[in-house]
Amino acid sequence: MPRVLVSPAVIRNQPGPYRDALEQAGLEFAYPKANLSESIANAEVLIGELAGVSAVLAGSELYTREVLEKARLRVIARMGVGYDAIDVAAASELDTLVTIVPGTNHHSVAEQTLALLLGVFRGFPGRDREVRSGVWKRKALPRLAGRTLGLAGLGRIGQAVVPRAVGLGLTVIAYDPWPNEAFARMHDVRLVSLDELLQTADIVSLHMPCTPETTKLINAQSLASMKRGAVLINTARGGLVDEHALADALASGHLMAAGLDVFQTEPLPLDSPLLKLDNVLLCPHMGGLDEQSLRDMAAMAAQCIVDLYQGRWPEGCVVNEQLRDGWKW
């Protein structure tokens, strides 16, 4: 009987549709002994956990070439839509399928985007901390309504942000290398180049994958091109941002503030310059997680494993689609 490792700590030992699907398919499953999110860069720990495993319902742990060559997995089913933690080229060479769960968490990430944005513009959680400490400081901050929100990425998540942002009185512009023009026309979103977006937007919100082409997309040069007093929101991937350059832009006052849910290294190291700044709002990569999205992501990831085990192809979920012809469990 094939063995499946269920790695995400957020569903460890939790019942749910994902467990039902694995059990009904006759698949044995187990949880790791170690907390892989805390040992994220420790290849030896992950390799040890993968001994005797055929498939992984995976979290954010790193699947490097070394890990993949030693584990020889059939399937890595990511409980999320990003796959930058997986060496997909190596997985493809080793005939390991990589799957994701599109359409399961875009509403959650959109809500997180707005939560960070509202927190920045209304001064939370700083104002809460002041009141609790006996400080009663009524300092006015800029109004959010009437500003221009620039979405760098107009996929599912960017599109989910649009009606919420419009409801807050924002004008929305967007950059996407392959934009959904019909959606943009329907929602009065002006499509622009990335350079124009950076130079025009009062708020820049990132919703792009982290690839070799987009790594450190936000760097000293691109930050300098942003409007003085602008705000950066990142609920996508930490690798999109040069954090030292961002810290400099925040410390100098060139940017008013930032709201960050993701970081280059997670957990965020305690020596990060971002932690010394009051004008950055931080969250531990929770954008895609609410109760419903957690349930849906786990269930879809498990179903991808089940489908492949039973000879069905999970349409729209496989990253290395080129393996389709001839792939077998």
C-alpha positions in Angstrom: 0.0 0.0 0.0 1.5 3.4 -1.0 2.3 5.7 1.9 1.5 9.4 1.9 3.2 11.9 4.2 0.9 14.8 5.2 3.4 17.5 6.1 1.6 20.8 6.8 1.6 21.5 10.6 -1.7 23.4 10.3 -3.6 20.1 9.5 -1.4 17.8 11.6 -3.6 15.1 13.2 -6.7 17.0 12.1 -9.8 15.2 10.7 -11.3 16.4 7.4 -12.1 15.6 3.8 -8.4 15.2 3.0 -8.1 12.3 5.4 -11.4 10.8 4.2 -10.2 10.9 0.6 -6.9 9.2 1.3 -8.5 6.5 3.5 -11.3 5.7 1.0 -8.7 5.3 -1.7 -6.8 2.7 0.4 -3.8 4.9 0.9 -1.8 4.8 4.1 -0.9 8.2 5.5 1.3 9.6 8.3 2.4 12.9 9.8 6.0 13.8 10.1 7.7 13.4 13.5 9.4 16.8 13.1 7.8 20.1 12.5 9.0 20.6 8.9 8.0 24.3 8.8 10.5 24.9 11.6 13.1 22.7 9.9 12.4 24.2 6.5 15.9 24.3 5.2 17.1 21.1 6.8 17.3 18.6 4.0 18.4 15.7 6.2 15.3 16.0 8.4 13.0 16.0 5.3 14.8 13.1 3.7 14.4 11.1 6.9 10.7 11.8 7.0 10.3 10.7 3.4 11.8 7.3 3.8 9.2 4.7 2.5 6.9 7.5 1.2 5.4 7.5 -2.3 3.6 10.8 -2.2 3.5 14.0 -0.1 0.6 16.3 0.7 3.2 19.1 1.0 3.5 22.4 2.9 6.3 24.9 2.4 9.2 22.6 3.0 12.1 22.7 0.4 12.2 20.0 -2.2 15.7 20.5 -3.6 17.4 18.2 -6.1 19.2 16.4 -3.3 15.9 15.7 -1.5 14.1 14.6 -4.7 16.9 12.3 -5.8 17.0 10.5 -2.5 13.2 10.4 -1.9 12.2 9.3 -5.4 8.6 10.4 -4.9 5.8 9.8 -7.3 3.8 12.9 -6.4 4.3 16.2 -4.5 0.8 17.7 -4.0 1.3 21.2 -2.7 -1.3 22.5 -0.3 -1.2 25.9 -2.0 -0.8 27.6 -5.4 2.9 28.5 -5.2 5.6 25.9 -6.0 8.8 27.9 -5.7 9.9 25.7 -2.8 10.1 22.7 -5.3 12.9 22.2 -7.9 10.3 21.4 -10.6 13.0 20.8 -13.2 14.6 18.1 -11.0 11.2 16.7 -10.2 10.4 16.4 -13.9 13.7 14.6 -14.6 12.9 12.1 -11.8 9.3 11.6 -13.1 7.9 13.1 -9.9 4.6 15.0 -10.6 4.1 18.3 -8.8 0.5 19.5 -8.3 -1.1 22.7 -6.8 -4.6 23.6 -5.8 -5.8 26.6 -7.9 -9.0 28.4 -7.0 -9.0 27.4 -3.3 -7.5 30.4 -1.4 -7.8 33.5 -3.5 -10.6 35.0 -1.4 -8.5 34.5 1.7 -5.4 36.2 0.2 -7.6 39.1 -1.1 -9.0 39.6 2.4 -5.5 39.6 3.9 -4.4 42.2 1.3 -7.1 44.5 2.4 -6.5 43.8 6.1 -2.8 44.8 5.7 -3.8 47.8 3.7 -6.4 49.0 6.2 -4.0 48.3 9.1 -1.4 50.5 7.6 -3.7 53.4 6.8 -5.5 53.3 10.1 -2.4 52.7 12.2 -3.0 49.2 13.6 -1.8 47.4 15.6 0.3 50.4 16.9 -2.8 52.3 18.1 -4.1 49.3 19.9 -0.7 48.9 21.7 -0.6 52.6 22.6 -4.1 52.5 24.2 -3.2 49.4 26.2 0.0 51.1 27.5 -1.9 54.3 28.6 -0.9 56.4 25.6 -3.7 58.5 24.1 -2.3 59.9 20.9 -4.7 61.0 18.2 -2.5 61.5 15.1 -4.2 61.8 11.8 -3.1 59.5 9.0 -3.7 59.8 5.2 -7.2 58.8 3.9 -7.3 55.6 1.9 -10.3 56.4 -0.3 -9.5 58.2 -3.5 -6.1 56.7 -3.9 -4.7 54.5 -6.7 -4.0 50.8 -6.0 -1.6 49.2 -8.4 -1.9 45.4 -8.6 1.3 43.7 -9.9 -0.4 40.6 -11.1 -4.1 40.2 -12.2 -4.6 36.5 -11.8 -7.2 34.9 -9.5 -5.9 36.7 -6.4 -5.5 40.1 -8.1 -9.0 39.8 -9.6 -10.4 38.9 -6.1 -8.8 42.1 -4.7 -10.4 44.4 -7.4 -14.1 44.5 -6.2 -13.0 44.8 -2.6 -10.7 47.7 -3.4 -13.3 49.4 -5.5 -15.7 49.1 -2.6 -13.2 51.0 -0.5 -13.2 53.9 -3.0 -9.9 53.0 -4.6 -9.0 53.4 -8.3 -7.4 50.2 -9.6 -4.6 49.9 -12.2 -2.9 46.6 -12.9 0.1 45.0 -14.6 0.1 41.4 -15.8 2.3 39.9 -18.5 -0.8 37.9 -19.7 -3.8 40.0 -18.5 -7.4 39.0 -18.6 -8.5 42.0 -20.7 -12.2 41.1 -20.5 -12.1 41.2 -16.7 -10.2 44.5 -16.8 -12.8 46.1 -19.0 -15.7 44.8 -17.0 -14.2 46.2 -13.7 -12.8 49.4 -15.1 -9.2 48.4 -14.3 -6.6 50.2 -16.4 -3.9 47.9 -17.7 -0.4 49.5 -17.6 3.3 48.6 -17.8 5.1 47.7 -14.6 7.1 50.9 -14.8 4.0 53.0 -15.1 2.3 51.1 -12.2 5.3 51.7 -9.9 5.5 55.4 -10.8 1.7 56.0 -10.6 0.3 53.9 -7.8 -0.2 55.2 -4.2 -0.3 51.5 -3.1 1.6 48.7 -4.9 0.3 45.3 -4.1 2.2 42.2 -5.3 0.3 39.2 -6.6 2.9 37.5 -8.8 4.7 34.1 -8.6 8.4 34.2 -7.6 10.4 33.0 -10.6 14.0 33.7 -11.8 12.6 36.6 -13.7 10.6 38.1 -10.8 13.0 37.5 -7.9 13.8 40.8 -6.2 11.4 42.6 -8.6 11.1 45.2 -5.9 14.6 46.4 -5.4 16.5 49.7 -4.7 15.8 50.9 -8.3 12.1 50.0 -8.4 11.5 51.3 -4.9 13.2 54.6 -6.0 10.8 54.9 -8.9 7.7 54.6 -6.6 6.0 57.8 -5.4 7.2 59.3 -2.2 4.8 58.3 0.5 3.6 55.2 -1.3 2.8 51.9 0.4 3.9 48.4 -0.5 1.8 45.3 0.2 3.1 41.8 -0.3 0.9 38.8 0.1 2.5 36.8 -2.7 6.1 35.6 -2.2 8.9 37.0 -0.1 11.5 36.5 -2.9 9.8 39.2 -4.9 11.3 41.8 -2.6 14.8 42.8 -1.7 14.1 43.3 2.0 17.2 45.3 2.8 16.4 47.8 0.0 12.8 47.9 1.3 14.0 48.6 4.9 16.1 51.4 3.6 13.2 52.9 1.7 11.0 52.7 4.8 13.6 54.1 7.2 14.3 57.0 4.9 10.7 58.0 4.6 10.5 57.4 0.9 7.8 54.9 1.5 5.1 55.7 4.0 4.7 52.0 5.1 4.6 48.4 4.1 2.4 45.4 4.9 4.1 42.1 4.5 2.7 38.6 4.9 5.7 36.8 3.2 9.5 37.0 3.5 12.6 35.9 1.9 13.4 33.6 4.8 10.5 32.2 6.9 10.2 32.4 9.8 11.5 36.0 9.6 15.0 36.1 11.2 15.1 38.1 14.4 18.0 40.1 13.0 15.9 41.3 10.1 16.1 45.1 9.7 12.3 45.1 9.1 11.8 44.3 12.8 13.4 47.6 13.8 10.8 49.7 11.9 7.5 50.9 13.2 6.1 51.6 9.7 5.9 48.0 8.6 3.0 45.7 9.4 4.1 42.0 9.6 2.2 38.7 9.5 3.5 35.1 9.5 2.5 34.0 5.9 -1.2 33.6 6.8 -2.7 35.2 3.7 -4.0 32.1 2.1 -5.3 30.5 5.3 -8.8 30.8 6.7 -10.9 27.9 7.9 -12.6 27.4 4.5 -9.4 27.7 2.4 -7.5 25.4 4.7 -10.2 22.7 4.3 -10.4 23.2 0.5 -6.7 23.2 -0.1 -6.1 20.1 1.9 -9.0 18.3 0.2 -7.9 19.2 -3.3 -4.3 18.3 -2.7 -5.4 14.9 -1.3 -7.7 14.4 -4.3 -4.8 15.1 -6.7 -2.9 12.2 -5.0 -5.9 9.9 -5.1 -6.7 10.7 -8.8 -3.2 10.0 -9.9 -3.0 6.8 -7.8 -6.2 5.6 -9.5 -5.2 6.6 -13.0 -7.0 9.9 -13.4 -5.3 13.2 -14.4 -6.2 16.1 -12.1 -6.9 18.7 -14.8 -5.5 22.2 -14.2 -3.5 21.1 -11.2 -0.3 19.5 -12.5 2.7 21.9 -12.8 4.9 19.7 -14.9 2.2 18.8 -17.4 4.8 17.6 -20.0 5.0 14.3 -18.0 1.4 13.5 -18.8 2.0 11.1 -21.7 3.4 7.8 -20.3 3.4 8.8 -16.6 2.3 6.0 -14.3 2.2 5.6 -10.5 
